[in-house]
């Protein structure tokens, strides 16, 4: 499934993923309940930006951050009215600003607060699945305790990135911890962190027995990645040529401009190095994209480079 990656797996990108993968579960970017509940940024149709997405992006799991129960009800009402298939609580993000607010992986260091938030979400989300994403722990490992708490409070599935908050994305993931959690829980357990191809997915599965994978960083500028993983799991070859990469990059740019407006070129810049990853002599194109605000110049540059 397509995991959440802030600033990357937004609606313009998820629309691209759906061209290759029609049924896999996708996650939204993480949004704080207070930001969704109080957002004033609306489009011409009166829809707030943080819950703007196309229905064909579903099945979709909307991911929230929270540090208290205030705003959960209103944020959930807005998201449920739009139509999502699941709601996820991120209790694993290691980002400094989120941790400073008591959200993300900081919740794993405050079990009473985490329990209160989980229970409130579960009671509010009576009719759709509720999931949670965690880490190995905050400053010390307590993922098994948190996983059991989540299951006891009615969470339907759990995803774990088996590193501490202090490790961020460094070091070897603790596969033994994930295997232990999978063994002791009855709900589905998903693995998050470092799975980028079928080989790495197969290795993690053999170590842990998990029920699925969240593909985040491996999906960046690779909207075909979930399709690739599926085909390789069936023993079929799957390769993407430069024509497909070009088409994806140009369509991604169009989607971004449609979604973000005139600032879209700035939003597109962070994706460019990933579309050009592994390609020789791409510095000229990168320099062009980072020095112009013209959509047509960017398109012409990509077409020239790939031709």
Steps between C-alpha positions, in 0.01 A plus 500: 500500500610855440619642830484863615789733416444863586532733203522207258199269511249779447197486272691594180734205557235253613310564177811383314530189714144406411596479132711197589335360813121512519431310822792538742429704812654849491568730796462875501769728631488546877289794616451620857140490618520864610617611154217314326236618747606865477622529142391814316677424171218407262473456124243661274248228591532575871696180571790519744836407351596230750207276407501565125541180303333313215272208575693274263796529739311266732538264680659769715619509860500855638787550744468734798742625762363602840628601842163530677139402438392857421430545126481123432121502460487795261796380294349152467159644405658694213698203373211255532269738313750506214515121495798291608535128563713507816653744746852465638667653806870569455668426831836436337617810313844607632494857362628754752214749467238227544676346799530844660121533488450164671380336178648226284743265671490715817168329573687174555673670792167605652285186522203655689467774239538253214233274649256791539553605137464145364178442692355832383580422135357151534173628645472768233580264211220256570441378146841497327834335581741687725874430476814624672863547398773471763878469540712270714458765766568862589821517703481134601339193347138438599337408168361168624327673793357766267392241243311300764340819631386595150348158442324505839354843418347373176755602237445293185859483369846625588803610300843516658827665402740306726742777592494735801411865454861585579619285209282682246570299182849381593617159617370151434125448560419264789347209310487282813277756671259498206494119499415501871218751454361304206505181710320653798234707320181380335451809282692548172854636536667698219869579464627849418858602435746421224293270279573621147466189282377142503834368627488718813130423551566126476786525748288691753211257461726200561635663818171629638193344335331840469170539318607785272737788430481878492709627209586866554846618393523220244193645329643852457488585127428132438120488469535158336679350806195320647428349159864392472489333842181314410635376169831388651313318779326300227831415335440731205752746360409866522707790370422864431657674200606864470187585301284397798719695742467812283123460472470459877713805574302721261163376627619545859590861421157559345330349806706718733419819309130412502509432874734772631462769236777738395735377774493150355843524336656553842316191630620295204868577559541254787387214274740571214816337645300182560364484145858544374659261749771289342498695172821651368546867406181614673654803673403738219133404529511525878652847478230607255216379721646669806550833321167550319137543597377427148303176470565486125876541547501211745301281259723592206807423710371154592401420142840610368686300764306177444519529120 
